[in-house]
Amino acid sequence: MLALSAASAVSAQNADAVFKTYPAYGGEDLELTVNDSGTHWRLWSPAAEGARVILYPTGVNTSATDTIAMTRGESGTWVANVPEKLYGKFYTFSILNKGKWLDETPGVWAKAVGVNGKRAAIIDFAGTNPEGWNLDKGPAIKHINDAVIYEMHHRDFSVHPSSGIAAKGKFLALTEEATRSPKGDKTGIDHLKELGVTHVHILPSYDYNSVDEANLPTNTYNWGYDPQNYNAPEGSYSTNPSDPSTRVLEMKEMVKALHDNGIGVIMDVVYNHTAENDGSNFSLTAPGYYYRHRPDGSYSDASGCGNETASDRRQMRDFIINSVKYWAKEYHIDGFRFDLMAIHDIETMNEVAAALKEINPDIFVYGEGWTAGDSPLPVEQRALKENVAKMPQIAVFSDDIRDAIKGHYTDASDRGFATGKPGLEETVKIGIVGATAHPQVDYSKGNNSKFPYASAPTQIINYVSCHDDLMLTDKLRKSMPDATDAERQRAARLAQTIVLTSQGTPFIFAGEEIFRDKKGVHNSYKSPDSINAIDWNLKHDNAGQFNYYKELIRLRKEHPAFRMTTAEQVRKHLKFDNVNEPNLISYSLTDYANGDEWKEIKLVFNGSDEPREVKIPKGNWTVIAEDGNINADGLGTAKGGKMTIAPRSALILALTK
């Protein structure tokens, strides 16, 4: 196996010790630099016996025009230079390993690639900037929990005929304004603005492995969690995958269009594994080094995808840090979501956050605080949910609030708090306080967590569904088989009301606001558009649902009481009422919490299918939400006393003074 060859005749058990002797290279000129003195390559491959650059006139299907021998450089690198600026040319590397020239690779640092990413491209990046790019910047947010995050896939969002968008499934889809559905509703970027979200989280947009960019009419679909070239945009989202400059320009045009409309861009990054093992760009440049292995030399697989990368090795750590820095600088990305973040070590993630904050204090980082399997990395070093207190500038997804609200993700029929299952009240409360220590929350009764793992609510991402597993609509149909869609929509409204009023950062999945489904498919990573595409006619059919979401988002954005930034604030201002009934939670945000204009906000959640009665203190309350309706300015008034909470609904009251 190629992974073993890197150990240079030592056993797999000793490979890690050998890799630790490799010198690291921290310069920013890996792997290509073009300047007035010509074109320069630098490849990090400490154990290579030789290295070469192979030049091509096109990105695919042509013979090499030249082969340039590389010479040993500093810190484990190999270098080559030519005096000309080779814009428009393509190249690959090949290294000599144990007497054999390995397959060609664009290297790990290719920033522009030809079709299907097999050859790196030499382009002038200054020519890929949209007009006004030097002044472009994302929305300013003081804290991560000022964001309302909307997770979307490029094809899902725009490919359906009802989208009214011309550049369907492309980066440019998010640059088109004034698009409408056949029923006249806003779609595309206008829909995002109308909904009120602050940031879009786009599923992987780097160059991934599974879609044939040379044969796009086949409309192959994939989420993109199979990385190939981490630092170049995916070609299938470009209008011309064969032109390396086009995909760069169009991705920047997308970012700028969103920024011009006040919306930030979060990039989903998957540094924890690669699509291939021995044939990956990592393996073909520094065999074995970038991955963790089992004692027998086989690839460790905490990703569930065949391998896992070794962030705790210096050059891999530097790669991750410099890669996100590159996306932040070159593409003005506003945030990063780390897939299976716990495969990475805590030190790496802290360095990632620190490096990004130096570029832009408003950038934020969050990720999945778990792995998909075991890892050689010691548990105490993993960027786990349980270790998030050791990562003060990073947030993790709350599986506590997710599973407690809608039912466990592994069992389609399992119900949650919002769908009538009793006994989950304390776990929902863990979500409400952002997994921080609170005297009225008994963590011993938590389903997924038994201790307050977050040191601040800014470390928690609250959600009920995402691209993974059953999305909310499908989960409700599976777990409430005898209900009507109107009843399920009530449950969805309650679920999202809990998410958007809880402490932490709210996150919703694209299309939930119009009750989109995925035909019950829980893992639609390569399902066709017929499963994944959002039918925008649903916005008209489910207008009440959309308006509820829109108003709920407005309520959160207008009231900082829902966006407290410290555990101390939460303990001081969030007070639970002693109701002691199944599927009922009642609490207040008191004393102008976090500088809110409202003196007190009372929130009552009834997840049962029966009305419930609660006692509300006497006062001149403004009714914000009641019986599946919401208006951030108020629906009416109430005097307090005994009030009835309708089944599967939220009651929100405001005391203005």
C-alpha positions in Angstrom: 0.0 0.0 0.0 1.2 3.5 -0.9 0.7 4.7 2.7 3.4 2.3 3.9 6.0 3.3 1.3 6.4 6.7 2.9 7.8 5.1 6.0 11.0 4.2 4.1 11.3 0.6 5.2 10.2 1.2 8.7 7.0 -0.4 10.0 3.6 1.4 10.1 3.9 1.7 13.8 7.1 3.8 13.4 5.7 5.9 10.5 4.4 8.6 12.8 7.8 9.0 14.3 9.3 9.4 10.8 6.7 11.9 9.8 7.6 14.0 12.9 11.1 14.3 11.5 9.8 16.0 8.3 10.6 19.7 8.2 7.6 21.9 7.8 7.4 24.7 5.3 5.3 27.8 6.3 5.8 30.1 3.3 2.9 31.3 1.2 4.5 30.3 -2.2 3.2 26.7 -2.3 2.8 25.6 -5.1 2.7 28.3 -7.8 3.8 31.9 -7.9 3.7 34.2 -11.0 5.5 37.5 -10.8 7.7 39.8 -12.9 10.6 37.3 -12.7 8.5 34.5 -14.2 6.6 31.4 -13.1 7.8 29.6 -10.0 6.8 26.3 -8.4 7.5 25.0 -4.9 6.3 21.5 -3.9 6.5 20.2 -0.3 7.6 16.6 -0.5 10.3 15.9 2.0 10.8 12.1 1.3 10.7 12.4 -2.5 13.8 11.2 -4.4 13.0 13.5 -7.3 10.2 15.8 -8.5 9.2 17.4 -11.8 6.7 19.8 -13.3 4.9 18.7 -16.5 3.4 21.5 -18.7 0.3 21.2 -20.9 -1.5 23.5 -23.3 -5.0 22.6 -22.1 -6.7 21.2 -19.0 -7.4 17.8 -20.4 -6.7 15.4 -23.4 -3.5 16.9 -24.7 0.1 15.8 -24.6 2.7 17.5 -22.5 4.7 20.3 -24.0 7.6 20.3 -21.5 8.9 18.6 -18.4 10.9 20.6 -15.9 13.1 18.9 -13.3 12.7 20.3 -9.9 15.6 20.8 -7.5 15.7 20.5 -3.7 14.7 23.6 -1.8 14.4 24.5 1.8 12.3 22.7 4.4 11.4 19.7 2.5 10.4 21.5 -0.7 11.3 21.1 -4.4 11.5 24.1 -6.7 11.4 25.0 -10.4 11.4 28.3 -12.2 11.0 29.6 -15.8 11.5 33.3 -16.8 8.1 33.6 -18.6 4.7 34.3 -17.1 2.9 31.1 -18.3 -0.7 32.4 -18.1 -3.0 30.1 -19.9 -0.9 27.0 -19.4 -1.6 24.0 -17.2 0.7 21.8 -15.1 1.0 18.8 -12.9 3.6 17.5 -10.5 5.1 14.0 -10.3 7.4 12.7 -7.5 9.9 9.9 -7.5 9.1 7.6 -4.6 11.1 4.4 -3.8 12.4 4.4 -7.4 9.0 4.9 -9.1 7.5 8.0 -10.6 4.0 8.3 -9.0 0.9 9.4 -10.9 0.6 13.1 -11.9 -1.2 15.4 -9.5 -2.1 19.1 -9.6 -0.7 19.2 -6.0 -2.6 20.1 -2.9 -2.4 23.8 -3.4 -3.9 24.2 -6.9 -6.0 27.4 -6.9 -7.2 27.1 -10.4 -7.9 23.9 -12.3 -9.0 22.5 -15.6 -12.1 20.4 -16.2 -12.4 17.7 -13.6 -9.5 19.1 -11.7 -6.7 16.8 -12.9 -4.4 19.6 -14.1 -3.7 22.9 -12.3 -4.1 26.1 -14.3 -1.9 29.2 -14.4 -4.2 32.2 -14.4 -4.0 35.9 -13.6 -6.1 36.2 -10.5 -6.2 40.0 -10.8 -8.4 39.4 -13.9 -10.9 37.4 -11.9 -12.2 40.2 -9.7 -15.6 41.6 -10.4 -16.0 45.4 -10.6 -15.8 46.9 -7.2 -14.3 43.8 -5.6 -11.7 45.8 -3.7 -14.5 47.5 -1.8 -16.5 44.3 -1.3 -17.2 43.1 2.3 -19.7 41.1 4.1 -22.2 42.2 6.7 -20.7 43.4 10.0 -21.8 41.3 13.0 -20.5 41.8 16.5 -21.1 38.3 17.6 -21.8 35.0 15.8 -25.3 34.8 17.4 -26.3 37.9 15.6 -26.4 35.7 12.5 -29.4 33.8 11.2 -27.9 31.0 9.1 -29.6 29.5 6.0 -28.0 26.2 4.7 -28.4 25.6 1.0 -27.0 23.6 -1.9 -26.5 25.4 -5.2 -28.6 23.0 -7.3 -31.4 22.6 -4.7 -31.9 26.3 -4.5 -32.2 27.2 -8.1 -32.5 24.2 -10.5 -36.3 23.6 -10.3 -38.2 25.0 -13.3 -40.3 27.1 -10.8 -37.3 29.1 -9.6 -37.5 31.5 -12.4 -33.7 31.6 -12.4 -31.7 31.4 -15.6 -28.3 30.1 -14.3 -29.9 27.1 -12.7 -27.6 25.2 -10.3 -24.8 27.7 -10.8 -22.9 30.2 -8.7 -24.5 32.9 -10.8 -28.0 31.8 -9.7 -27.4 33.9 -6.6 -26.6 37.0 -8.6 -30.0 37.2 -10.3 -32.4 39.7 -8.9 -36.2 40.0 -9.4 -36.7 36.3 -10.0 -40.2 35.0 -9.4 -42.0 31.7 -9.3 -44.9 31.0 -11.8 -47.2 32.1 -9.0 -45.5 35.4 -8.6 -43.5 34.8 -5.4 -40.0 36.0 -4.9 -37.2 33.4 -5.4 -33.4 33.4 -5.4 -31.6 36.2 -3.7 -34.9 38.2 -3.4 -36.3 35.4 -1.4 -33.4 35.4 1.0 -33.8 39.1 1.6 -37.5 38.8 2.1 -37.0 36.0 4.6 -34.5 38.0 6.5 -31.6 35.6 7.0 -28.2 37.2 7.5 -25.9 34.4 6.1 -26.1 31.6 3.6 -24.2 28.5 4.4 -23.4 27.0 1.0 -22.7 23.2 0.8 -19.2 22.4 -0.5 -18.1 24.7 -3.3 -14.5 23.7 -3.7 -13.6 21.3 -6.5 -15.0 17.9 -5.6 -14.6 14.5 -7.1 -18.0 13.0 -8.0 -19.5 15.1 -10.7 -18.2 14.8 -14.3 -17.7 18.5 -15.3 -17.1 17.5 -18.9 -20.6 15.9 -19.1 -22.9 18.3 -17.3 -26.0 17.5 -19.4 -26.2 14.3 -17.4 -27.1 16.5 -14.4 -25.2 14.4 -11.9 -25.9 15.5 -8.4 -23.7 15.4 -5.3 -23.5 17.3 -2.1 -19.7 17.6 -2.5 -18.4 16.0 0.6 -15.7 14.3 -1.5 -12.9 16.8 -1.7 -10.4 16.8 -4.6 -8.9 20.3 -4.9 -9.5 22.2 -1.7 -8.5 25.7 -3.0 -10.3 25.9 -6.4 -14.0 26.4 -7.0 -16.2 23.5 -8.2 -16.5 23.5 -12.0 -20.0 22.1 -12.2 -21.3 25.3 -10.6 -19.6 27.4 -13.3 -21.1 28.2 -16.7 -17.8 27.0 -18.3 -15.9 24.4 -16.3 -13.2 24.2 -19.0 -12.1 27.8 -18.3 -10.3 28.0 -15.0 -10.8 31.7 -14.7 -14.6 31.6 -15.2 -15.3 29.5 -12.2 -13.2 31.8 -10.0 -14.9 34.9 -11.4 -18.4 33.5 -11.1 -17.9 32.4 -7.5 -16.6 35.9 -6.6 -19.6 37.4 -8.4 -21.9 35.3 -6.3 -20.2 36.4 -3.1 -20.3 40.0 -4.2 -24.0 39.9 -5.1 -24.9 38.4 -1.7 -22.7 41.0 0.1 -24.3 43.8 -1.9 -27.7 42.6 -0.6 -26.5 42.4 3.0 -26.0 38.7 3.2 -22.8 36.9 4.3 -21.4 33.7 2.8 -20.4 30.7 4.9 -18.3 28.0 3.2 -18.7 24.4 4.1 -15.2 22.9 4.3 -14.3 19.2 4.5 -10.6 19.0 5.5 -11.2 15.8 7.5 -10.9 13.3 4.6 -10.3 13.2 0.8 -12.3 11.5 -1.9 -9.5 9.1 -2.7 -6.9 7.3 -0.6 -3.7 6.3 -2.4 -4.7 8.4 -5.5 -5.4 11.6 -3.7 -3.4 14.8 -4.3 -2.1 14.5 -0.7 -0.9 10.9 -1.2 0.7 11.7 -4.5 2.8 14.5 -3.1 3.8 13.3 0.4 2.8 9.6 0.6 1.3 8.6 4.0 2.0 11.9 5.7 -1.3 13.7 5.5 -3.4 10.8 6.9 -3.8 8.9 10.1 -3.3 5.1 10.0 -4.1 2.1 12.1 -1.2 0.0 13.5 -1.4 -2.4 10.6 -0.8 0.5 8.2 -4.4 0.7 6.8 -6.1 4.0 6.7 -7.9 5.1 9.8 -11.5 6.1 9.0 -13.1 8.4 11.6 -14.8 10.1 8.6 -16.7 7.0 7.5 -15.5 7.8 4.0 -12.3 5.7 3.8 -9.7 7.8 5.4 -9.1 10.7 7.8 -6.5 13.5 7.7 -3.9 14.2 10.3 -4.5 17.8 11.4 -2.1 17.3 14.4 0.9 17.0 11.9 2.4 20.4 11.3 2.2 20.6 7.5 -1.5 19.4 7.5 -2.3 21.9 10.2 -0.6 24.7 8.2 -2.5 23.5 5.1 -5.9 23.8 6.8 -5.0 27.2 8.3 -3.6 28.7 5.1 -6.5 27.3 3.0 -9.2 29.0 5.1 -7.1 32.2 5.1 -6.9 32.0 1.3 -10.7 31.6 0.9 -11.2 34.5 3.3 -8.8 36.8 1.5 -9.3 35.8 -2.2 -13.1 35.2 -2.0 -14.1 37.3 1.0 -15.8 34.4 2.7 -17.5 35.4 6.0 -17.5 32.1 7.9 -16.6 28.5 7.8 -18.5 25.4 8.8 -16.2 22.4 9.5 -17.5 19.0 8.5 -16.8 16.3 11.2 -14.7 18.9 13.1 -13.8 16.5 15.9 -11.5 14.6 13.5 -9.3 17.7 13.8 -7.4 18.5 17.0 -8.3 21.4 19.3 -5.0 23.2 18.7 -5.6 23.3 14.9 -9.1 24.6 15.3 -8.0 27.4 17.7 -5.3 28.4 15.3 -7.8 28.4 12.5 -10.1 30.8 14.4 -7.3 33.1 15.5 -5.9 33.4 11.9 -9.3 34.2 10.5 -10.1 36.8 13.1 -6.8 38.6 12.2 -8.1 38.9 8.7 -11.6 39.9 9.6 -12.9 40.1 13.2 -16.5 39.4 11.9 -15.5 35.9 10.5 -16.8 33.0 12.5 -16.2 29.3 12.7 -18.5 26.4 13.6 -18.6 22.7 13.0 -19.9 19.3 13.8 -18.5 18.4 17.2 -18.3 14.7 16.5 -16.7 12.0 14.3 -18.3 9.3 12.2 -16.0 6.6 13.7 -13.1 6.1 16.1 -9.8 7.8 15.6 -6.2 7.4 16.8 -6.3 11.0 17.9 -6.8 11.0 21.7 -10.3 12.0 22.8 -9.0 14.9 24.9 -7.4 16.4 21.8 -10.4 16.2 19.5 -12.5 19.2 18.6 -15.5 17.5 20.1 -18.7 19.2 21.2 -17.8 18.2 24.8 -14.5 20.0 24.4 -15.8 23.3 23.0 -15.0 25.2 26.2 -11.4 24.7 25.1 -12.2 26.5 21.8 -13.6 29.9 22.9 -13.9 31.3 19.3 -15.6 28.2 17.8 -19.2 27.0 17.9 -20.7 23.5 17.6 -24.1 22.1 16.5 -26.5 21.3 19.3 -27.7 17.8 18.8 -29.4 18.2 22.2 -32.0 20.7 20.9 -32.2 19.0 17.5 -33.2 15.5 18.8 -35.2 16.8 21.8 -37.5 19.0 19.6 -38.3 16.7 16.7 -37.2 13.2 17.9 -34.0 11.2 17.5 -32.4 11.4 14.1 -31.8 7.6 13.9 -35.4 6.7 14.2 -37.8 8.2 11.7 -40.8 7.4 13.7 -39.5 8.8 17.0 -41.3 11.9 18.2 -39.9 14.9 20.1 -41.1 17.6 22.4 -42.8 19.6 19.5 -44.6 16.4 18.4 -46.0 15.3 21.7 -43.3 13.0 23.2 -43.0 13.6 27.0 -39.8 13.5 29.1 -37.7 15.8 26.8 -38.3 19.0 28.6 -35.0 19.2 30.3 -33.0 18.4 27.1 -34.9 21.2 25.3 -34.0 23.5 28.2 -30.3 22.6 27.7 -30.8 24.0 24.2 -32.6 27.1 25.4 -29.7 28.1 27.6 -27.2 27.4 24.9 -25.6 24.4 26.8 -24.3 26.7 29.5 -24.5 26.1 33.2 -27.8 27.3 34.6 -29.2 26.6 38.1 -32.6 25.6 36.8 -31.4 23.1 34.2 -30.8 19.5 35.4 -28.1 18.1 33.0 -28.4 14.7 34.6 -31.7 14.4 32.7 -30.2 15.4 29.4 -30.5 12.8 26.6 -27.4 13.6 24.7 -25.3 15.6 27.2 -24.9 15.2 30.9 -22.9 18.4 31.6 -22.9 22.1 30.5 -20.3 21.9 27.8 -20.4 25.5 26.4 -18.7 28.3 28.2 -20.9 30.8 26.4 -24.0 30.7 24.2 -22.0 32.0 21.3 -20.5 28.5 21.1 -23.8 26.8 20.2 -25.6 26.4 16.8 -29.3 25.6 17.3 -31.2 23.7 14.6 -33.8 21.0 14.0 -32.7 19.8 10.6 -30.0 20.3 8.0 -28.9 18.5 4.7 -28.1 15.4 6.7 -30.8 12.9 7.8 -34.5 13.5 7.4 -35.2 17.2 6.9 -37.9 18.6 9.1 -40.9 18.1 6.8 -40.0 14.5 6.1 -39.3 13.8 9.8 -42.8 15.2 10.7 -44.5 13.1 8.0 -42.7 9.9 9.2 -43.3 10.6 12.9 -46.8 12.0 12.6 -48.3 9.6 10.0 -51.9 10.2 10.9 -51.7 14.0 11.1 -52.6 16.5 8.3 -49.9 18.7 6.8 -51.6 21.6 8.5 -51.0 19.9 11.9 -47.4 19.1 10.9 -46.8 22.7 9.9 -48.0 23.8 13.4 -45.3 21.4 14.8 -42.7 22.9 12.5 -43.6 26.4 13.6 -43.3 25.4 17.2 -40.0 23.7 16.5 -38.5 26.7 14.8 -39.8 29.1 17.4 -37.8 27.2 20.0 -34.7 27.4 17.8 -35.0 31.0 16.9 -35.7 32.2 20.5 -33.1 30.1 22.2 -29.7 31.4 23.2 -27.1 30.5 20.6 -27.1 30.9 16.8 -30.1 29.8 14.8 -29.6 27.6 11.7 -32.3 26.6 9.3 -32.3 24.3 6.2 -33.2 25.8 2.8 -36.8 25.3 1.9 -38.1 24.5 5.4 -39.7 27.9 5.4 -42.0 26.8 2.6 -42.5 23.2 3.8 -40.2 21.7 1.2 -39.6 17.9 1.5 -37.1 15.4 0.0 -39.6 12.6 -0.6 -38.6 10.9 2.6 -35.0 10.4 1.5 -32.7 10.8 4.5 -29.4 10.7 2.7 -29.9 12.5 -0.5 -26.2 13.2 -1.2 -26.4 11.8 -4.7 -30.2 11.7 -5.3 -31.5 13.4 -8.4 -33.0 16.9 -8.7 -36.4 15.3 -8.4 -35.6 14.6 -4.8 -33.4 17.5 -3.8 -34.7 20.5 -5.8 -36.9 23.1 -4.0 -40.3 23.5 -5.7 -40.9 27.2 -5.4 -44.6 26.8 -6.0 -44.7 25.7 -2.4 -44.1 29.3 -1.3 -47.5 30.2 -2.6 -49.2 27.1 -1.3 -47.6 27.5 2.1 -47.6 31.3 2.4 -48.6 31.2 6.0 -45.7 29.1 6.9 -43.3 31.4 5.1 -44.7 34.4 6.8 -44.4 32.8 10.2 -40.7 32.1 9.6 -40.1 35.6 8.2 -41.7 37.2 11.3 -39.9 34.9 13.7 -36.6 35.9 12.2 -37.5 39.6 12.4 -38.4 39.1 16.1 -35.0 37.6 16.8 -33.1 40.2 14.9 -34.9 43.1 16.5 -34.5 41.8 20.1 -31.1 41.3 21.7 -32.6 39.4 24.6 -32.5 36.3 22.3 -28.8 36.9 21.6 -27.1 37.1 25.0 -23.3 36.5 24.7 -22.2 35.2 28.1 -23.3 32.4 30.4 -23.6 35.0 33.2 -26.1 37.0 31.2 -28.2 33.9 30.6 -28.1 32.9 34.3 -29.1 36.4 35.3 -31.9 37.1 32.8 -33.4 33.7 31.8 -35.8 32.3 34.4 -37.7 29.1 34.0 -41.2 28.8 35.5 -42.1 25.7 37.6 -44.8 24.2 35.4 -44.1 20.4 35.9 -46.3 19.2 33.0 -45.1 17.0 30.1 -44.5 18.9 26.8 -44.8 22.3 28.5 -42.0 24.8 29.0 -42.4 28.3 30.3 -39.7 30.9 31.0 -39.0 34.6 30.9 -36.2 36.9 29.7 -36.1 39.5 32.3 -34.9 43.0 33.2 -34.2 44.3 29.7 -32.0 41.4 28.9 -28.9 42.2 26.9 -30.1 45.8 26.5 -33.5 44.8 25.0 -36.1 47.5 24.8 -38.7 45.1 26.3 -38.5 44.7 30.1 -39.7 41.1 30.0 -40.4 38.5 27.4 -42.5 35.5 28.4 -42.2 32.3 26.3 -44.4 29.3 26.7 -44.1 26.2 24.5 -46.8 23.6 24.4 -45.7 20.5 22.4 -48.7 18.4 23.3 -51.8 17.9 21.2 -54.0 19.3 24.0 -54.4 22.9 25.1 -52.6 23.8 28.3 -53.3 26.4 30.9 -50.5 28.5 32.5 -50.4 31.4 34.9 -49.0 34.6 33.6 -48.2 37.5 35.9 -50.7 40.4 35.7 -49.5 43.2 33.4 -50.0 45.0 30.2 -48.6 42.4 27.9 -48.3 42.6 24.2 -49.1 39.3 22.5 -46.3 38.5 20.0 -47.1 34.9 19.2 -50.2 32.8 19.9 -51.9 29.7 18.4 -49.6 29.4 15.4 -49.6 33.1 14.6 -46.8 35.7 15.1 -46.2 39.4 14.6 -43.1 41.0 15.9 -45.0 44.2 16.4 -47.8 42.5 18.3 -51.1 40.6 17.6 -53.0 42.2 20.4 -52.8 42.6 24.2 -53.4 40.5 27.3 -53.7 41.3 31.0 -52.1 38.1 32.3 -53.6 35.7 34.7 -54.7 32.2 33.5 -54.0 31.8 29.8 -54.6 28.9 27.5 -51.9 27.7 25.2 -53.2 26.1 22.1 -51.9 22.6 21.1 -48.4 22.5 19.4 -47.9 26.2 19.6 -45.8 28.9 21.3 -47.1 31.8 23.3 -44.8 34.8 23.3 -45.7 37.9 25.4 -43.8 41.2 25.8 -43.9 43.6 28.7 -42.6 46.8 27.3 -42.2 48.7 30.6 
